[in-house]
Structure formats: C-alpha cells, structure tokens
Amino acid sequence: MTAALRLDGVVKRYGRRRALDGLAFQVPVGSITGLVGSNGAGKTTTMAVVAGFVRPDAGIIDVLGSGAFSAAKHAGRITVLPQDADLPRDARPLDLLEFYGALQGLSSSSARAQSTEMLERVHLLDRSRSPVRTLSHGMRKRIAVAQCFLGEPELVLLDEPMSGLDPREGAALRDFILSRRGRQTMIISSHNLHEIEQLCDRVIFMERGRTVREDTLEALTGRTARARYVLDTDTVPLEKLRSALPNLDMEFESDPRELICRFDAAARSPAQVHRAVLEALFAADIGVMEVHLGDRLEREYLRHAGRFPPPRDVPGADRPMS
C-alpha cells in the first residue's frame, strides 16, 4: 500500500490531557478515508497536526512521503477545511476563491477559471458576487469545501464537511465530493456514520486519541461475507433453515428480527446467497421485509464501543478497546 499519509505513535498533550495518545494509521493514495469517533476522540486534533496547525509532542507524521507538514515542501499539495470554519463576511465568493487559488500557487487566470468552475460545481455561480453575509450557512459551507479543491491538491482534509446542511444541500455536496474520487486523497471526519458509508471506501475508528480499528468499508461492514434479512416474524425454524442451507452460518436476532447469514465469498456470490436464502424463507412461509449486504457501519462502530457483542467472523474483535 502506497500511503499518502502515515502516522506512527503520535502524541499531542494539552496540559495533563492527551488528545492524541500514540495514534497510528495509514491512508492509501487515492482513497476517501473516514475518521469516526466520539466527541473528544481526537479527530479534529488529528487534522490539526497533519495540516501543521499544531505541533505534536511525539511520534512520526509523514505527509505525501515528505515528512511532517512543511510550507516549503507541501505548499499547494494539501488543503484543509477546519471544523466550523467561517468566511470573511464582506468578501464575495468569486473574489475569495481567487484569493485562495493564489495562495495555492495558481496564476491569476487559472485562479479565476478554477474559482468559476468550483462555484458552478457547488451550484453557487449565481451568487458569485453576493457578500458572504447574505449567504446561508449551507452556502458558506459549500464555498469553504470548494476552496479545498483549487489547484488539484494531492491531500484534502475535510473536518465535518456536511454539518448543518439541509438534505438537498448535503446531497449536492456529497455528489461533488464523490466526483473527485481518485483525483485526490481525501480524509473526512464526521459524526454521521451514514454519511461516511456513502462517501468513504476506508474507515478509521478512533477513541481517546488512539486507533481502535482501521480497514476498508467492505471489510468493516462484512459486505462481501455477510447478509442480513429483516423478517416479518419473531420466530424462525432455524434448525430447519440450517439443514436446508448447510453451507451458510446462520443466526437469528429477535430484535430487530434479523436473520444473519455468513458465507464464504470465494465459494458463493452474494446473489447466489440471496437466491438460496430467499427460496428457503419463502418455502417456510416467512415474509422478508428488507435485504442487506453486510452490517451497518454504526452497528460495527458500537460493537467496538462496547454496545454490541463482537461478531464471530472479525478477527481480534473480542479484544478490549484500547
């Protein structure tokens, strides 16, 4: 794995409190990686030490293979959206983005062209001359995100990019971020796990300044080896189903009435599993309300936070959270 960002044993203290306590993880080049954790887990501090806003007390930070952040080495290569970032109230969006483009090293003509393109991409070209003070919170947030992509930076850090957006604004911004997939490496911090599932291909769980687990979204949710069926009944003839489907590991949870099937992805495709399970359920006169591949990311995160028992097919999941 070629890493766009690598942290190893990073410590950041604020007085006697350790905001980061030996944090270690890697972010592959070209990925969209989500940082997930409770309030105080260290997500915003992680963004700050990577971007060079604050200095770590210990550990290694390697940004784009050039060591810790340095203006001389990383100018124009990394951008950041700080949490709750605000914009100058009397500035106009086009002028503001042109200024940020110049800071990224763009020529005047390139800064103007890219700023115009970005405003169009975030659906704000018609407000390019409106003072920031006249714009809604969602509009200001979209401008702040747009500035992160001026100059084609290699690494983009987005701290809570969707917070405060209404559903329509959130969908538009999500589509914009996804349109940049593969063009930049992105790290997104968010409390909204549904949002992380929609945007990210890799996820890092953090708690108390440490990495709890990091993996691909597919591996964390078990999408390639686990299927869930929400049923219309509280009782299931489990042994009968197991006899009919001997190659599947099945269990039933009465709340929320889910049949969980684990399978060998090398031996059977999800489509083949769905076909076999649905036929067996219908033959047993059991109705199926919903079908899902894998688990919800929220449920997997809460397992690691101690709210649910660890699944049997996740190696090391029974270890206590550090």
C-alpha positions as CSV (number, residue, x, y, z in Angstrom):
1,M,0.0,0.0,0.0
2,T,1.4,3.4,-1.0
3,A,0.4,5.8,1.8
4,A,-0.5,9.5,1.2
5,L,-0.4,9.9,5.0
6,R,1.2,7.9,7.7
7,L,1.0,8.5,11.5
8,D,3.0,6.4,13.9
9,G,2.9,6.8,17.7
10,V,1.7,10.4,17.5
11,V,1.1,12.2,20.9
12,K,-0.4,15.6,21.5
13,R,-0.9,16.9,25.0
14,Y,-2.9,19.8,26.3
15,G,-1.8,20.2,29.8
16,R,-2.2,16.8,31.5
17,R,-4.7,15.6,28.9
18,R,-3.6,13.6,25.9
19,A,-5.7,14.5,22.9
20,L,-3.6,12.0,20.9
21,D,-2.1,9.1,22.7
22,G,0.1,7.1,20.4
23,L,-2.1,7.5,17.3
24,A,-1.1,5.3,14.4
25,F,-2.7,4.7,11.0
26,Q,-2.1,4.9,7.2
27,V,-4.2,6.4,4.4
28,P,-3.7,4.9,1.0
29,V,-3.1,7.2,-2.0
30,G,-6.4,7.9,-3.8
31,S,-8.7,6.7,-1.1
32,I,-11.5,8.5,0.7
33,T,-10.9,7.7,4.3
34,G,-13.4,8.4,7.1
35,L,-12.4,9.3,10.7
36,V,-15.0,8.1,13.1
37,G,-15.1,8.6,16.9
38,S,-17.0,10.1,19.8
39,N,-16.6,13.7,20.9
40,G,-13.1,14.1,22.2
41,A,-11.7,11.1,20.3
42,G,-9.1,13.3,18.7
43,K,-10.4,13.7,15.2
44,T,-10.0,17.4,14.9
45,T,-6.6,17.3,16.7
46,T,-5.5,14.7,14.1
47,M,-6.5,17.1,11.3
48,A,-4.6,19.9,13.0
49,V,-1.3,18.1,13.5
50,V,-1.4,16.8,9.9
51,A,-2.1,20.2,8.5
52,G,0.6,21.8,10.6
53,F,-1.7,24.0,12.7
54,V,-0.3,22.5,15.9
55,R,2.9,20.6,16.7
56,P,2.7,17.0,18.0
57,D,4.7,16.2,21.2
58,A,5.9,12.9,19.9
59,G,5.6,10.4,17.0
60,I,6.0,10.4,13.2
61,I,3.8,12.2,10.7
62,D,4.6,11.6,7.0
63,V,2.6,13.7,4.6
64,L,2.8,12.6,0.9
65,G,6.1,10.9,1.6
66,S,7.8,14.2,2.5
67,G,7.8,14.1,6.3
68,A,5.8,16.3,8.7
69,F,3.9,19.3,7.2
70,S,6.3,22.0,5.9
71,A,5.1,25.0,3.9
72,A,8.2,24.7,1.7
73,K,7.5,21.0,0.9
74,H,3.7,20.9,0.9
75,A,2.6,24.3,-0.4
76,G,-0.2,23.7,-3.0
77,R,-0.2,19.9,-2.2
78,I,-2.5,19.8,0.8
79,T,-5.7,21.7,1.7
80,V,-7.9,21.7,4.8
81,L,-11.5,22.5,5.8
82,P,-11.3,23.2,9.6
83,Q,-14.3,22.4,11.7
84,D,-16.8,25.3,11.8
85,A,-14.6,27.4,9.5
86,D,-16.1,30.8,8.8
87,L,-15.5,33.2,5.9
88,P,-15.0,36.9,5.8
89,R,-18.5,38.4,5.9
90,D,-17.9,41.2,3.4
91,A,-16.0,39.1,0.9
92,R,-17.6,37.9,-2.3
93,P,-17.3,34.2,-3.2
94,L,-15.6,34.6,-6.5
95,D,-13.0,37.1,-5.1
96,L,-12.5,34.9,-2.1
97,L,-11.8,31.7,-4.1
98,E,-9.5,33.6,-6.4
99,F,-7.5,34.7,-3.4
100,Y,-7.4,31.1,-2.1
101,G,-6.3,29.9,-5.5
102,A,-3.4,32.4,-5.5
103,L,-2.4,31.0,-2.1
104,Q,-2.3,27.6,-3.8
105,G,0.1,29.0,-6.3
106,L,-2.3,29.5,-9.3
107,S,-1.8,32.2,-11.8
108,S,-4.5,35.0,-11.9
109,S,-6.1,33.5,-15.0
110,S,-6.1,29.9,-13.6
111,A,-7.4,31.1,-10.2
112,R,-10.3,32.9,-11.9
113,A,-11.1,29.9,-14.2
114,Q,-10.9,27.3,-11.4
115,S,-12.9,29.5,-9.0
116,T,-15.7,29.9,-11.5
117,E,-15.7,26.2,-12.2
118,M,-15.8,25.3,-8.5
119,L,-18.7,27.8,-7.9
120,E,-20.6,26.1,-10.7
121,R,-19.9,22.6,-9.3
122,V,-21.3,23.6,-5.9
123,H,-24.3,25.3,-7.5
124,L,-23.3,28.8,-6.4
125,L,-22.2,30.5,-9.6
126,D,-25.3,32.8,-9.4
127,R,-24.2,34.0,-6.0
128,S,-20.6,34.7,-7.0
129,R,-20.9,38.4,-6.4
130,S,-23.1,38.2,-3.3
131,P,-21.5,39.2,0.0
132,V,-20.8,36.3,2.2
133,R,-23.0,37.8,5.0
134,T,-26.1,37.4,2.7
135,L,-25.5,33.6,2.2
136,S,-27.0,30.8,4.2
137,H,-24.9,28.5,6.4
138,G,-25.1,25.8,3.8
139,M,-23.9,28.1,1.0
140,R,-21.0,29.2,3.1
141,K,-20.1,25.6,3.8
142,R,-20.1,24.7,0.2
143,I,-17.8,27.6,-0.6
144,A,-15.4,26.5,2.2
145,V,-15.4,23.0,0.7
146,A,-14.9,24.2,-2.8
147,Q,-11.7,26.1,-1.9
148,C,-10.2,22.8,-0.8
149,F,-10.1,21.6,-4.4
150,L,-8.5,24.6,-6.0
151,G,-5.2,23.8,-7.6
152,E,-5.7,20.0,-7.6
153,P,-4.1,19.3,-4.2
154,E,-3.0,15.8,-3.5
155,L,-4.4,15.5,0.0
156,V,-7.6,17.1,1.2
157,L,-8.7,17.2,4.8
158,L,-12.4,17.8,5.5
159,D,-13.5,18.2,9.1
160,E,-17.3,17.8,9.3
161,P,-18.0,19.0,5.8
162,M,-21.7,18.2,5.9
163,S,-22.6,19.6,9.3
164,G,-25.6,22.0,9.2
165,L,-26.6,21.3,5.7
166,D,-30.2,20.5,4.7
167,P,-30.9,17.3,2.8
168,R,-30.7,18.9,-0.7
169,E,-27.5,20.8,0.1
170,G,-26.0,17.7,1.6
171,A,-26.8,15.6,-1.4
172,A,-25.3,18.1,-3.8
173,L,-22.1,18.4,-1.7
174,R,-21.9,14.6,-1.4
175,D,-22.1,14.3,-5.2
176,F,-19.4,16.9,-5.6
177,I,-17.0,15.1,-3.2
178,L,-17.7,11.8,-4.9
179,S,-16.9,13.3,-8.3
180,R,-13.4,14.0,-7.0
181,R,-12.8,10.3,-6.1
182,G,-9.5,9.1,-7.5
183,R,-8.3,12.7,-8.2
184,Q,-7.2,13.4,-4.7
185,T,-6.7,11.5,-1.4
186,M,-9.4,12.7,1.0
187,I,-9.8,12.3,4.8
188,I,-13.3,13.1,6.1
189,S,-14.2,13.5,9.8
190,S,-17.9,13.1,10.6
191,H,-20.2,12.0,13.4
192,N,-22.8,11.0,10.7
193,L,-21.9,7.3,10.0
194,H,-24.5,7.1,7.2
195,E,-22.6,9.9,5.5
196,I,-19.3,8.1,6.0
197,E,-20.8,4.9,4.4
198,Q,-21.9,6.9,1.4
199,L,-18.6,8.7,0.9
200,C,-15.7,6.6,2.1
201,D,-14.0,3.4,0.9
202,R,-11.9,3.2,4.1
203,V,-12.7,3.9,7.7
204,I,-10.6,4.5,10.9
205,F,-12.3,4.2,14.3
206,M,-10.7,6.4,16.9
207,E,-11.2,6.6,20.7
208,R,-9.3,8.5,23.3
209,G,-6.6,9.6,20.8
210,R,-5.9,6.1,19.6
211,T,-6.8,3.9,16.6
212,V,-9.3,1.3,17.6
213,R,-9.6,-0.2,14.1
214,E,-8.9,0.7,10.5
215,D,-9.9,-1.2,7.4
216,T,-11.9,-0.9,4.2
217,L,-15.6,-0.2,4.5
218,E,-16.4,-3.6,2.9
219,A,-14.2,-5.4,5.5
220,L,-15.7,-3.4,8.4
221,T,-19.3,-4.0,7.5
222,G,-18.8,-7.5,6.1
223,R,-20.4,-6.7,2.8
224,T,-18.5,-9.5,1.0
225,A,-19.2,-12.2,3.6
226,R,-22.4,-11.4,5.5
227,A,-26.1,-10.8,4.6
228,R,-29.0,-9.7,6.7
229,Y,-32.7,-10.4,6.2
230,V,-35.3,-8.4,8.1
231,L,-38.3,-10.7,8.6
232,D,-41.9,-10.3,9.5
233,T,-41.9,-12.8,12.3
234,D,-40.4,-13.2,15.8
235,T,-39.9,-16.9,15.5
236,V,-37.8,-18.7,12.9
237,P,-37.3,-22.5,12.3
238,L,-33.6,-22.0,12.5
239,E,-32.6,-25.7,12.5
240,K,-34.8,-26.4,9.5
241,L,-33.1,-23.5,7.7
242,R,-29.7,-24.7,8.6
243,S,-30.5,-28.1,7.3
244,A,-31.7,-26.7,4.0
245,L,-28.7,-24.4,3.7
246,P,-25.7,-26.3,5.2
247,N,-23.1,-24.1,3.7
248,L,-24.3,-21.0,5.5
249,D,-23.6,-20.0,9.1
250,M,-27.0,-18.6,10.3
251,E,-28.3,-17.0,13.5
252,F,-31.5,-15.1,14.3
253,E,-31.8,-11.9,16.4
254,S,-35.3,-11.3,17.6
255,D,-34.6,-7.5,17.9
256,P,-34.8,-6.3,15.2
257,R,-36.0,-9.6,13.8
258,E,-32.9,-10.2,11.6
259,L,-31.6,-13.5,10.1
260,I,-27.9,-13.1,9.8
261,C,-26.1,-15.3,7.3
262,R,-22.3,-15.6,7.0
263,F,-20.8,-17.2,3.9
264,D,-17.6,-17.9,2.1
265,A,-17.3,-15.2,-0.6
266,A,-14.8,-17.3,-2.6
267,A,-17.4,-20.1,-2.9
268,R,-20.6,-18.1,-3.4
269,S,-21.5,-14.7,-4.7
270,P,-23.9,-12.5,-2.7
271,A,-26.5,-13.0,-5.5
272,Q,-26.3,-16.8,-5.1
273,V,-26.7,-16.5,-1.3
274,H,-29.7,-14.2,-1.6
275,R,-31.4,-16.6,-4.0
276,A,-30.9,-19.6,-1.8
277,V,-31.9,-17.9,1.4
278,L,-35.0,-16.2,0.0
279,E,-36.2,-19.5,-1.5
280,A,-35.8,-21.3,1.9
281,L,-37.6,-18.5,3.7
282,F,-40.5,-18.3,1.3
283,A,-40.8,-22.1,1.4
284,A,-41.1,-21.8,5.2
285,D,-43.8,-19.2,4.7
286,I,-41.7,-16.4,6.2
287,G,-42.0,-12.9,4.8
288,V,-38.9,-10.8,4.1
289,M,-39.2,-7.0,4.7
290,E,-35.6,-6.0,3.8
291,V,-32.4,-7.5,2.4
292,H,-29.0,-6.0,3.2
293,L,-25.4,-6.9,2.4
294,G,-23.1,-6.5,5.4
295,D,-23.8,-4.7,8.6
296,R,-24.5,-1.0,9.2
297,L,-21.3,0.9,10.0
298,E,-23.0,2.4,13.0
299,R,-23.6,-1.1,14.5
300,E,-20.0,-2.1,13.8
301,Y,-18.7,1.1,15.5
302,L,-20.9,0.5,18.5
303,R,-19.6,-3.1,18.8
304,H,-16.1,-1.6,19.2
305,A,-17.5,0.9,21.7
306,G,-18.9,-2.0,23.8
307,R,-22.6,-1.6,22.9
308,F,-22.9,-4.9,21.0
309,P,-21.0,-8.3,21.2
310,P,-18.3,-8.7,18.6
311,P,-19.2,-10.7,15.5
312,R,-17.5,-14.1,15.4
313,D,-16.1,-13.6,11.9
314,V,-14.0,-10.4,12.7
315,P,-10.5,-11.5,13.9
316,G,-9.5,-9.7,17.0
317,A,-12.9,-8.0,17.6
318,D,-13.1,-9.6,21.0
319,R,-10.1,-7.6,22.2
320,P,-11.0,-4.8,24.6
321,M,-10.9,-1.3,23.1
322,S,-7.7,0.5,23.9
